[in-house]
Amino acid sequence: MAYDRRLVAVAAGAVAVGVGIYLLQSSKPASSPAPAAAAAAPPPAEAAGGGDAASEDLHAQAKRAKDLGNKRFQGRQYDKACEEYTRAIELAPDKRHKDVAVFFGNRAQARAMLEKHAEAEADCDAALAIDPKYVKVLNRRGVARERRGDLEASFSDFTAASLLSGMTNEVANEGGERVLRLLAGRRASARLAQPMRSLPSASFIGTFVDSFKCHRAILAAEIASPAELGAAIASTPPPEGAALAGLLCRRAVSHMRVSDYEPALEDWLSACALLPPPEGGRVGADGSFTAEAPWLDGVGLAVASVEQGAQALAAWSNAANASGGAAISPATALSMAGMFLHLRGNYPEAMTLYDYAIDLRPRSIDVLLKRASLWYEREEEAKAIADFEAALALDGAHGDIYCHRGQLYILQSKISAAVDDLRKAVQLDPGSVLARIQLGMALHRSQQPTEARRVFADAEAAFPDSPDVLNYHGELLVEAQEMEAAKAKFSGALSISGNKFALAHVNLGVLELHSKQDLEAAIKHCEKAISVDPLCETAHVHMAHLCLQKYDLRGAVAAYDRAVEMLRLKQELVDCYSMREATAAQLALIDSQPAIYEPLLAEHRQRAAMAAAGMG
């Protein structure tokens, strides 16, 4: 599995999640404080009369029509109820009177019962133009908009109704939570459907690559620099076929050794383009092959003909076999190219290359594990399990299998099974940093703190140059409330990495916030994390939380928008979009009706701050 990027220690301020105000003291929202009892929408005023007897009589007639409409409604005579409410609206002499808002609101409900949701929404608009604090009508319009598929507008209405009712209106609260789940899921699905153009953080890629023993061996071998290999590729006469493939693969490895992953991906793809077309490609009338996928744009991938591709495959395979494993095989190149596309979020293309690699080398355990990870990320768990079982059938003593399946178990909250697998992974492959980190965290989650600390101490001794080990050990110590010890680990991670390990910067900011309530220091740490690793999505999510702590809703929305550009797992996207949409809804209400919503949000902020300080 791609290693879990979600941090243990997260700090955020008071923020609306769904329609409630929550204090986020950790990566999961804590219980919400008792909300302030904001003034509910005032009941409709009785007929004012205005000193005009004729107007008073008309208003009284309008109210009688409304009352008759209510009786029709109670008798489920919704068409007739609409007629009476319409008559009430027409009779009312003062079209701005709050009673008229009630007439429109009642007709909206009757029309909703008739499944006339567009007309119901229009009636709610009319009612709210008269009384913008009419909670019941905000809820009704929220339902109408939900039924019409306008989830963003629907959520805005439920948010407004919840704020106006002091977070006590169950219809608003439940409707807001329901619509937010749908809206966040829709946003996440739309985002995943878009082709990705950039790889994730280099530190994330490095940890994932290192989790495969065969990749560690490839990267440990002596190899020329990218510049030297580039000169060989550009030599005259230019290399072709298997010779060119070998140079491209070696240059890709050389790029990977210095964490230069974008050119590494291009070289892996260029090498794979020398092979016959995989399934999903297109052979033109002239015999040329072009894969129909946007991730190939600008790379210039095409073989002269299918026949030449077959010849290159045969020669390349023979050369790799003759090297005794020293040279990169076609299956390995496909596995590497697929892995990078997988990490970039190009799931269909990655699956094509994984399948191609397994066709060429059916005993490719690393490819089966990567494909299992991809199946899981695509929410096809049964296929992921099948690939793990296939890998175990090939070699039941392969440490990588237990490392990656253990990660899957952690994501599924099957902690006991994860501990068992990760113990085996460490035993079979003591050189796996990820296996040791995950074992330590799994032991901690299974309430075995003594052994968890021993695992991390052993990992620090075995991998003294690993900032990951120190950082995750620090997160364990944060959970144990050993803040000074945690700070030492995070500082050590920065020292080892030359101050470039973004997650440690974020975690130091969290400590500043918890221990000293120093919000500005936390923000500076987060800014530093983003400056050293702009692709660290965790840093952007934390920055959004810190903006919320500062009550900078606009800054929070912008930070969430940057984060969702980088997130690749659906649940992570759903979580991030949930926060983003909840924040954006409040911001939109403040922008559109500041006189109403700024005081309400200020009151909630005050109560949240008092609760956080132990005063509420």
C-alpha positions in Angstrom: 0.0 0.0 0.0 1.0 3.6 -0.5 2.2 4.6 3.0 -0.3 6.5 5.1 0.3 10.2 4.8 -2.2 11.1 7.5 -0.4 12.5 10.5 -1.2 11.6 14.1 -0.8 15.1 15.4 -3.1 17.8 13.8 -4.2 21.1 15.2 -7.0 23.3 14.0 -9.3 25.8 15.4 -13.0 26.2 15.6 -14.4 25.3 12.3 -17.8 24.3 10.9 -17.7 20.7 9.9 -21.0 19.9 8.3 -23.3 22.3 10.2 -21.7 22.1 13.7 -18.9 23.9 15.3 -16.1 21.5 16.3 -12.8 22.0 18.2 -10.2 20.0 16.3 -7.5 19.1 18.8 -6.2 16.1 16.8 -6.5 14.5 13.4 -10.1 13.6 14.3 -12.7 16.1 15.4 -13.3 16.2 19.2 -16.8 16.5 20.6 -18.3 19.8 19.8 -18.8 22.3 22.6 -22.4 23.2 23.6 -23.4 25.7 20.9 -24.6 29.2 21.7 -28.3 29.7 21.8 -28.5 32.1 19.0 -31.8 34.0 18.5 -34.1 31.9 16.4 -36.1 33.5 13.6 -38.8 35.6 15.1 -42.4 34.4 14.6 -44.3 36.1 11.8 -45.8 39.4 13.0 -49.5 39.6 13.4 -51.4 42.0 11.0 -50.1 45.5 11.7 -53.2 47.1 10.2 -51.3 50.3 9.5 -54.4 52.3 10.5 -56.2 51.4 7.3 -59.4 49.4 8.0 -59.6 48.1 4.4 -56.1 46.9 4.5 -56.7 45.2 7.9 -59.7 43.4 6.5 -57.8 42.2 3.4 -55.0 41.0 5.7 -57.5 39.1 7.8 -59.0 37.5 4.7 -55.5 36.5 3.6 -54.8 34.8 7.0 -58.2 33.0 6.8 -57.2 31.7 3.3 -53.9 30.6 4.8 -55.7 28.7 7.6 -57.9 27.0 5.1 -54.8 26.1 3.1 -53.3 24.5 6.2 -56.5 22.4 6.7 -56.3 21.3 3.0 -52.6 20.5 3.6 -53.4 18.4 6.7 -55.9 16.5 4.6 -53.3 15.9 1.9 -55.2 18.0 -0.6 -52.0 19.6 -1.7 -53.3 21.1 -5.0 -56.2 22.8 -3.1 -53.8 23.9 -0.4 -51.7 25.6 -3.1 -54.8 27.4 -4.3 -55.6 28.8 -0.8 -52.0 29.9 -0.2 -52.0 31.6 -3.6 -55.3 33.4 -2.6 -53.7 34.5 0.6 -50.7 35.9 -1.2 -52.9 37.8 -3.6 -55.2 39.2 -0.9 -52.4 40.4 1.3 -52.3 44.2 1.0 -48.7 44.6 2.2 -46.5 42.2 0.1 -43.6 42.8 2.5 -45.4 41.8 5.6 -43.9 38.8 7.4 -47.2 36.9 7.2 -46.7 36.9 3.4 -43.4 35.1 3.9 -45.4 32.4 5.8 -47.9 32.2 2.9 -45.1 31.6 0.4 -43.3 29.2 2.8 -46.5 27.1 3.2 -47.1 27.1 -0.5 -43.5 25.9 -1.0 -44.1 23.0 1.3 -47.4 22.0 -0.5 -45.6 22.2 -3.9 -42.8 20.1 -2.5 -45.3 17.4 -1.6 -46.4 17.5 -5.2 -42.7 17.0 -6.3 -42.7 20.5 -7.8 -39.3 21.4 -6.4 -38.5 24.2 -8.8 -41.7 26.0 -7.9 -41.1 25.2 -4.2 -37.7 26.8 -4.5 -39.1 29.9 -6.1 -41.7 30.3 -3.3 -38.9 29.9 -0.7 -36.9 32.7 -2.6 -40.0 34.9 -2.3 -40.4 34.2 1.4 -36.7 34.8 2.2 -36.7 38.0 0.4 -39.2 39.2 3.0 -37.7 37.4 6.0 -34.1 36.2 5.4 -34.0 34.7 8.9 -36.9 32.3 8.3 -35.3 29.0 9.4 -38.1 26.8 8.4 -38.1 28.1 4.9 -34.3 27.9 4.6 -34.7 24.2 5.4 -37.4 23.8 2.9 -35.4 25.5 0.2 -32.4 23.3 1.2 -34.5 20.2 0.6 -35.9 21.6 -2.7 -32.4 22.4 -4.0 -31.1 19.0 -2.8 -33.9 17.2 -4.8 -32.9 19.3 -7.8 -29.3 18.3 -7.5 -28.0 21.8 -6.5 -26.0 20.5 -3.5 -23.8 23.5 -3.0 -26.8 25.8 -2.7 -28.7 23.3 -0.6 -25.8 23.0 1.8 -25.7 26.8 2.1 -29.3 26.9 3.1 -28.9 24.2 5.8 -25.8 25.9 7.1 -27.7 29.2 7.4 -30.6 27.6 9.1 -28.3 25.8 11.5 -26.4 29.0 12.4 -29.6 31.0 12.9 -31.0 28.4 15.2 -27.9 28.2 17.3 -27.0 24.7 16.0 -30.2 23.3 17.6 -32.4 22.7 14.6 -32.3 19.0 13.9 -33.7 19.3 10.3 -30.9 21.8 9.5 -28.2 19.8 11.2 -29.2 16.4 9.7 -29.8 17.9 6.2 -26.5 19.7 6.3 -24.6 16.6 7.2 -26.4 14.5 4.6 -25.9 17.0 1.8 -22.2 17.7 2.8 -21.5 14.0 2.4 -23.0 13.9 -1.0 -21.3 17.2 -2.1 -17.9 16.1 -0.8 -18.3 12.7 -2.5 -19.3 14.4 -5.8 -16.3 16.8 -5.6 -13.9 14.0 -4.8 -15.2 11.8 -7.7 -14.9 14.7 -10.2 -11.4 15.5 -9.0 -10.3 11.9 -9.4 -11.7 11.8 -12.9 -9.3 14.6 -13.9 -5.9 13.6 -15.4 -3.0 14.4 -13.1 -0.1 16.3 -14.4 2.4 16.1 -11.5 3.8 13.6 -9.1 3.3 13.8 -5.3 5.9 14.9 -2.8 9.4 13.5 -3.4 9.6 12.3 0.2 6.4 10.4 -0.2 7.7 8.8 -3.5 11.0 7.9 -1.9 9.3 6.1 1.0 7.1 4.2 -1.3 9.9 3.1 -3.6 12.0 2.1 -0.5 9.2 -0.2 0.6 10.2 -2.7 -2.2 13.4 -4.7 -1.6 14.0 -5.2 -5.3 13.9 -1.4 -5.9 16.3 -0.8 -3.0 18.7 -3.2 -4.8 18.4 -1.4 -8.1 19.0 2.0 -6.5 22.0 0.7 -4.6 23.9 -0.3 -7.7 26.7 1.9 -9.1 25.5 3.9 -12.1 26.6 6.8 -14.2 25.2 10.3 -13.8 22.1 11.5 -15.7 24.3 13.8 -17.7 26.7 11.0 -18.7 23.9 8.7 -19.7 22.2 11.6 -21.6 25.4 12.0 -23.7 25.4 8.4 -24.5 21.7 8.5 -25.6 22.5 11.6 -27.8 25.6 10.0 -29.4 26.1 9.4 -33.1 24.9 7.0 -34.4 22.0 7.1 -31.9 21.4 3.9 -30.0 18.3 1.9 -31.0 16.1 -0.9 -29.7 17.4 -2.8 -26.6 20.5 -0.6 -26.4 18.4 2.6 -26.2 16.0 1.0 -23.7 18.9 0.0 -21.5 20.3 3.6 -21.5 16.9 5.1 -20.8 16.3 2.7 -17.8 19.7 3.4 -16.4 19.2 7.2 -16.7 15.8 6.8 -15.0 17.4 5.0 -12.1 20.1 7.7 -11.9 17.4 10.3 -11.7 15.6 8.4 -8.9 18.8 8.2 -6.9 18.8 12.0 -6.5 15.0 12.1 -6.0 14.5 13.7 -9.5 11.3 11.9 -10.2 9.6 13.7 -13.1 12.5 13.1 -15.6 12.7 9.5 -14.2 9.1 9.0 -15.2 9.7 10.4 -18.6 12.6 8.0 -19.2 10.7 5.0 -17.9 7.8 5.8 -20.3 10.2 6.4 -23.2 11.8 3.0 -22.6 8.3 1.3 -22.4 7.4 3.0 -25.7 10.0 0.8 -27.5 7.9 -2.2 -26.7 4.9 -3.5 -28.7 1.7 -1.7 -27.8 -0.1 -2.8 -24.6 -3.8 -3.3 -24.6 -5.5 0.1 -24.8 -3.2 1.6 -27.4 -3.9 2.3 -31.0 -2.0 1.1 -34.1 -2.3 3.5 -37.0 -2.6 2.7 -40.7 1.2 3.2 -41.1 1.8 0.7 -38.3 2.8 3.4 -35.7 1.6 3.0 -32.2 0.1 5.8 -30.1 -1.4 5.3 -26.7 -4.6 7.2 -26.3 -3.9 8.7 -22.9 -3.2 12.3 -21.9 -0.3 11.3 -19.7 1.7 10.7 -22.9 1.3 14.2 -24.2 4.6 15.8 -25.0 6.6 12.7 -24.3 6.7 11.7 -27.9 6.1 8.0 -27.3 5.8 5.9 -30.5 7.4 2.9 -32.0 8.1 2.8 -35.7 6.1 -0.4 -36.1 4.6 -3.3 -34.1 7.2 -5.6 -35.7 10.1 -3.3 -34.5 8.5 -3.3 -31.0 8.5 -7.1 -30.9 12.1 -7.2 -32.0 13.0 -4.7 -29.3 11.2 -6.7 -26.7 13.0 -9.9 -27.7 16.4 -8.3 -27.7 15.8 -6.4 -24.5 14.6 -9.5 -22.7 17.6 -11.5 -23.9 20.0 -8.8 -22.8 18.4 -8.6 -19.3 18.5 -12.4 -18.9 22.1 -12.6 -20.0 23.1 -9.9 -17.4 22.1 -12.2 -14.6 19.7 -9.6 -13.2 22.2 -6.7 -13.5 20.2 -5.0 -16.3 16.7 -3.7 -16.1 14.2 -6.0 -17.7 11.2 -4.9 -19.8 8.8 -6.1 -17.0 10.7 -4.0 -14.4 10.6 -0.9 -16.7 6.8 -1.4 -17.1 6.5 -1.8 -13.3 8.4 1.4 -12.6 6.5 3.4 -15.2 3.2 2.0 -13.9 4.2 2.9 -10.3 4.9 6.5 -11.2 1.7 6.9 -13.1 -0.1 5.2 -10.1 1.4 7.7 -7.7 0.5 10.5 -10.0 -3.1 9.4 -9.9 -3.3 8.1 -13.5 -5.0 4.9 -12.4 -6.3 3.3 -15.7 -2.9 3.9 -17.4 -1.0 2.5 -14.4 -3.2 -0.6 -14.4 -2.5 -1.2 -18.1 1.2 -1.1 -17.5 1.0 -3.4 -14.4 -1.0 -5.9 -16.4 1.5 -5.8 -19.2 4.4 -6.3 -16.8 2.6 -9.4 -15.2 2.0 -10.8 -18.7 5.7 -10.6 -19.4 6.8 -11.8 -16.0 3.9 -13.6 -14.2 6.0 -14.1 -11.0 6.5 -10.3 -10.5 5.7 -10.0 -6.8 6.4 -6.3 -6.7 3.9 -5.7 -9.5 1.3 -7.8 -7.8 1.7 -5.7 -4.7 1.5 -2.4 -6.6 -1.6 -3.6 -8.4 -3.1 -4.7 -5.1 -2.5 -1.1 -3.8 -4.2 0.3 -6.9 -7.2 -2.0 -6.6 -7.6 -0.9 -3.0 -7.4 2.8 -4.0 -10.0 2.1 -6.7 -12.3 0.6 -4.0 -12.1 -2.9 -5.4 -11.0 -4.6 -2.2 -11.7 -8.2 -3.3 -9.2 -7.8 -6.2 -6.6 -6.4 -3.9 -6.9 -9.4 -1.6 -6.7 -11.7 -4.6 -3.4 -10.1 -5.7 -1.9 -10.5 -2.2 -2.9 -14.1 -2.2 -1.4 -14.6 -5.6 1.9 -13.1 -4.3 1.9 -15.3 -1.2 1.4 -18.4 -3.4 4.5 -17.4 -5.3 6.7 -16.8 -2.2 5.2 -17.0 1.2 8.5 -15.8 2.7 8.7 -12.5 0.9 8.8 -9.6 3.4 7.3 -7.0 1.0 4.0 -8.9 0.9 3.5 -8.7 4.7 4.7 -5.0 4.8 2.1 -3.9 2.2 -0.7 -6.2 3.4 0.0 -4.9 6.9 -0.5 -1.4 5.6 -3.8 -2.4 4.1 -4.9 -3.8 7.4 -4.0 -0.5 9.2 -6.1 1.4 6.7 -9.0 -1.0 7.4 -8.4 -0.6 11.2 -7.6 -4.3 11.5 -4.8 -3.6 13.9 -4.2 -7.1 15.3 -3.8 -8.5 11.8 -1.6 -5.6 10.8 0.7 -6.3 13.8 1.0 -9.9 12.8 1.9 -9.1 9.2 4.3 -6.3 10.1 6.2 -8.5 12.6 6.8 -11.0 9.7 7.8 -8.2 7.4 10.5 -6.9 9.8 11.7 -10.5 10.5 11.9 -11.3 6.8 13.3 -8.0 5.6 15.1 -6.1 8.4 16.1 -3.5 5.8 12.5 -2.2 5.3 12.2 1.2 7.0 8.5 1.3 6.3 7.8 -2.0 7.9 9.4 -0.9 11.1 7.6 2.4 11.2 4.2 0.8 10.5 4.9 -1.9 13.1 5.7 0.7 15.7 2.6 2.7 15.0 0.4 -0.4 14.9 1.7 -1.6 18.2 1.0 1.8 19.7 -2.6 1.7 18.4 -3.0 -1.8 19.8 -2.1 -0.5 23.3 1.4 -2.1 23.4 3.4 1.1 24.1 6.5 -0.6 25.5 7.1 -2.7 22.5 6.2 0.1 20.1 8.9 2.2 21.7 11.4 -0.7 21.4 10.6 -1.0 17.7 11.2 2.7 17.1 14.5 2.6 19.1 15.7 -0.4 17.1 14.6 1.4 13.9 16.6 4.5 14.9 19.7 2.4 15.5 19.3 0.5 12.2 18.5 3.7 10.1 20.3 6.6 11.8 19.9 8.7 8.6 16.1 8.3 8.2 14.0 11.4 9.0 10.9 9.3 8.6 11.8 7.1 11.6 12.4 10.1 13.9 9.3 11.9 12.7 6.9 9.0 13.2 8.5 8.2 16.6 7.8 11.8 17.5 4.2 11.5 16.5 3.9 8.4 18.8 5.4 10.5 21.6 2.8 13.3 20.9 0.0 10.8 21.4 1.7 9.8 24.7 1.7 13.5 25.7 5.6 13.5 25.9 5.9 16.8 24.1 9.6 17.6 24.9 10.7 14.2 23.7 8.6 14.5 20.6 10.1 17.9 19.9 13.6 16.4 20.1 12.6 13.7 17.5 11.1 16.3 15.1 14.2 18.5 15.4 16.4 15.5 14.8 14.4 14.7 11.6 15.1 18.2 10.4 18.8 18.0 11.3 19.2 14.8 9.3 17.3 16.1 6.3 19.1 19.4 6.1 16.0 21.2 7.4 14.0 19.9 4.4 11.7 17.3 5.9 8.3 19.0 5.6 6.3 16.8 8.0 8.7 17.6 10.9 8.2 21.3 10.3 4.4 20.8 10.5 4.6 18.7 13.6 6.8 21.3 15.3 4.2 23.9 14.6 1.6 21.6 16.2 3.7 21.4 19.3 4.0 25.2 19.4 0.3 25.5 19.2 -0.4 22.9 21.9 2.3 23.9 24.4 2.3 27.6 24.0 -0.9 28.5 22.1 1.4 30.3 19.7 -0.6 30.4 16.5 1.8 32.6 14.6 4.7 30.2 15.3 2.7 27.3 14.1 1.9 29.2 10.9 5.5 30.0 10.3 6.5 26.3 10.7 3.7 25.4 8.2 4.9 28.0 5.8 8.4 26.6 6.1 7.1 23.1 5.4 5.4 24.4 2.2 8.6 26.3 1.1 10.8 23.2 1.4 8.2 20.8 -0.1 5.4 22.6 -2.1 3.9 19.3 -2.9 3.4 18.2 0.7 -0.4 18.0 0.8 -0.4 17.5 4.6 1.3 20.9 5.0 -1.5 22.6 3.0 -4.2 20.9 5.0 -2.6 22.0 8.2 -2.3 25.5 6.9 -6.0 25.5 6.2 -6.7 24.3 9.8 -4.4 27.1 11.1 -6.3 29.7 9.0 -9.5 28.5 10.6 -7.9 28.8 14.0 -7.1 32.4 13.0 -10.7 32.8 11.7 -9.3 33.5 8.2 -12.0 31.6 6.3 -10.8 32.9 2.9 -7.3 31.8 3.6 -8.6 28.4 4.7 -10.6 27.9 1.5 -7.5 28.7 -0.6 -5.3 26.3 1.4 -7.9 23.5 1.0 -8.0 24.2 -2.7 -4.3 23.7 -2.9 -4.5 20.5 -0.9 -7.1 18.9 -3.1 -5.0 19.4 -6.1 -2.4 17.1 -4.5 -4.5 14.5 -2.7 -5.0 11.2 -4.6 -7.0 8.9 -2.3 -10.8 9.3 -2.4 -11.4 9.3 1.3 -8.7 11.9 1.8 -10.4 14.0 -0.8 -13.8 13.5 0.7 -12.4 14.6 4.1 -10.7 17.6 2.7 -13.7 18.7 0.5 -16.0 18.3 3.6 -13.9 20.9 5.4 -13.5 23.1 2.4 -17.2 23.2 1.6 -18.2 23.8 5.2 -15.8 26.7 5.4 -16.8 28.1 2.0 -20.5 28.0 2.9 -19.9 30.1 6.0 -17.7 32.5 4.0 -20.4 32.9 1.3 -23.0 33.7 4.0 -20.8 36.4 5.6 -20.0 37.9 2.2 -23.7 38.0 1.0 -25.4 38.9 4.3 -22.7 40.2 6.8 -25.2 42.0 9.1 -26.9 38.7 9.8 -24.1 36.1 9.9 -21.0 38.0 11.1 -22.5 38.4 14.7 -23.6 34.8 14.7 -20.2 33.4 13.8 -18.5 35.8 16.2 -20.6 34.5 19.0 -19.8 30.9 18.1 -16.1 31.7 17.8 -16.2 33.3 21.3 -17.8 30.2 22.8 -15.4 27.9 21.0 -12.5 29.9 22.4 -13.9 29.8 25.9 -14.4 26.0 25.6 -10.9 25.5 24.4 -9.6 27.5 27.3 -11.6 25.5 29.8 -13.9 28.4 30.6 -17.1 27.2 28.9 
